Amino acid sequence: MASNIFKRHEIKEIAHNILAKKPNIIALTGPLGAGKTTLTKEIARTLGVTEIVISPTYVLETEYKIPGSDKLFIHIDCYRMETVDELIRLGIEKRIARGDIIVVEWADKFREFFEKYLTTYVNISLGEKENERMIEIL
């Protein structure tokens, strides 16, 4: 289902618009099946990541080298996390300090934490039609 949510040219443009804000953290919110992982994959591609980007729902995080950079692309999924301490134990603060690009799914669970940092918020909501989505970049 997720691969049908966005047309390729639309999601590519959205990824470029998000990265143009030069965020440290991209905080994604939206219901199950809204397209958070699909958008994350396109952000990674836009950064030049050629590895297959998978949803870290069960492993909590995955990291990928950004080609031509000493930075990493970090993909975190907070869906199964219950406290902000779980997020901190992943070493997120060190990665923020390094300037890695971090995409966080279900970031609204720990919004107070992310508000302390340069964060671009992206809310994906379901539209009226089955594959329609509304995306708000804040």
C-alpha positions as CSV (number, residue, x, y, z in Angstrom):
1,M,0.0,0.0,0.0
2,A,2.7,2.5,0.9
3,S,4.3,2.5,-2.5
4,N,1.1,3.7,-4.1
5,I,0.5,6.7,-1.9
6,F,2.6,9.2,-3.7
7,K,3.4,9.7,-7.4
8,R,7.1,9.4,-7.9
9,H,7.6,13.0,-9.1
10,E,5.5,14.4,-6.2
11,I,7.4,12.6,-3.4
12,K,10.7,13.5,-5.0
13,E,9.7,17.2,-4.9
14,I,8.5,16.9,-1.3
15,A,11.8,15.4,-0.3
16,H,13.7,18.2,-2.0
17,N,11.5,20.8,-0.2
18,I,12.1,19.2,3.2
19,L,15.9,19.0,2.7
20,A,16.0,22.6,1.4
21,K,15.2,23.7,5.0
22,K,18.5,22.1,6.0
23,P,17.1,20.3,9.1
24,N,19.0,18.3,11.6
25,I,15.9,16.3,12.4
26,I,12.9,15.6,10.2
27,A,10.0,14.7,12.5
28,L,7.3,12.7,10.7
29,T,3.8,12.3,12.0
30,G,0.7,10.7,10.7
31,P,-1.5,7.6,11.0
32,L,-0.5,4.0,10.1
33,G,-0.2,3.6,6.4
34,A,0.0,7.3,5.7
35,G,3.4,7.1,3.9
36,K,6.0,8.0,6.5
37,T,8.4,5.3,5.5
38,T,7.8,5.9,1.8
39,L,8.7,9.6,2.3
40,T,11.8,8.5,4.3
41,K,13.0,6.3,1.5
42,E,12.8,9.2,-0.9
43,I,14.6,11.6,1.4
44,A,17.4,8.9,1.6
45,R,17.5,8.7,-2.2
46,T,17.6,12.4,-2.5
47,L,20.7,12.4,-0.2
48,G,22.3,9.8,-2.4
49,V,21.8,6.8,-0.2
50,T,21.8,3.7,-2.5
51,E,21.1,1.0,0.1
52,I,17.6,-0.3,0.5
53,V,16.0,1.7,3.3
54,I,13.8,-0.4,5.5
55,S,11.3,0.5,8.2
56,P,13.0,0.2,11.6
57,T,9.8,-0.5,13.5
58,Y,11.2,-3.6,15.2
59,V,14.9,-2.6,15.4
60,L,14.1,1.0,16.3
61,E,16.7,2.5,14.1
62,T,18.8,2.0,11.0
63,E,21.7,4.1,9.7
64,Y,23.1,4.6,6.3
65,K,26.3,6.4,5.0
66,I,25.6,9.6,3.0
67,P,27.8,9.3,-0.1
68,G,30.5,12.0,-0.3
69,S,29.9,13.1,3.3
70,D,31.1,12.1,6.7
71,K,27.5,12.3,7.9
72,L,25.0,9.5,8.4
73,F,21.4,9.2,7.5
74,I,19.6,7.9,10.6
75,H,16.1,6.5,10.4
76,I,14.3,6.1,13.8
77,D,10.9,4.7,14.4
78,C,9.3,5.7,17.8
79,Y,6.2,3.7,17.4
80,R,7.2,1.0,19.9
81,M,9.0,3.4,22.3
82,E,7.2,4.3,25.5
83,T,9.6,6.9,27.0
84,V,12.0,9.5,25.7
85,D,14.8,7.7,27.6
86,E,14.5,4.9,25.0
87,L,15.2,7.5,22.3
88,I,18.1,9.0,24.2
89,R,19.7,5.5,24.8
90,L,19.9,5.2,21.0
91,G,22.5,8.0,21.1
92,I,20.3,10.5,19.3
93,E,21.9,13.5,21.1
94,K,25.4,12.5,19.9
95,R,24.1,12.1,16.4
96,I,22.4,15.5,16.5
97,A,25.6,17.1,17.7
98,R,27.5,15.4,14.8
99,G,25.1,16.9,12.3
100,D,23.8,13.6,11.0
101,I,20.4,13.8,9.1
102,I,17.8,12.1,11.3
103,V,14.3,11.1,10.1
104,V,12.0,10.1,13.0
105,E,8.7,8.4,12.4
106,W,6.1,8.9,15.1
107,A,8.0,11.9,16.4
108,D,4.9,13.3,17.9
109,K,5.3,10.9,20.8
110,F,8.3,13.0,22.0
111,R,7.6,16.4,20.5
112,E,8.9,18.2,23.6
113,F,12.3,16.5,23.1
114,F,12.5,17.4,19.4
115,E,11.5,21.1,20.0
116,K,14.9,21.6,21.6
117,Y,16.6,21.1,18.2
118,L,16.5,22.4,14.6
119,T,13.6,20.2,13.5
120,T,11.4,20.2,10.4
121,Y,8.0,18.8,11.2
122,V,6.1,16.9,8.4
123,N,2.6,15.9,9.1
124,I,1.0,13.4,6.6
125,S,-2.7,13.0,6.9
126,L,-5.1,10.8,5.0
127,G,-7.2,12.4,2.3
128,E,-10.8,11.8,1.2
129,K,-9.8,9.3,-1.5
130,E,-8.0,6.0,-0.7
131,N,-4.5,7.0,-1.9
132,E,-4.8,10.7,-1.3
133,R,-2.6,12.3,1.3
134,M,-2.1,15.8,2.6
135,I,1.4,16.8,3.6
136,E,2.2,19.8,5.7
137,I,5.8,20.9,6.2
138,L,6.4,23.1,9.2
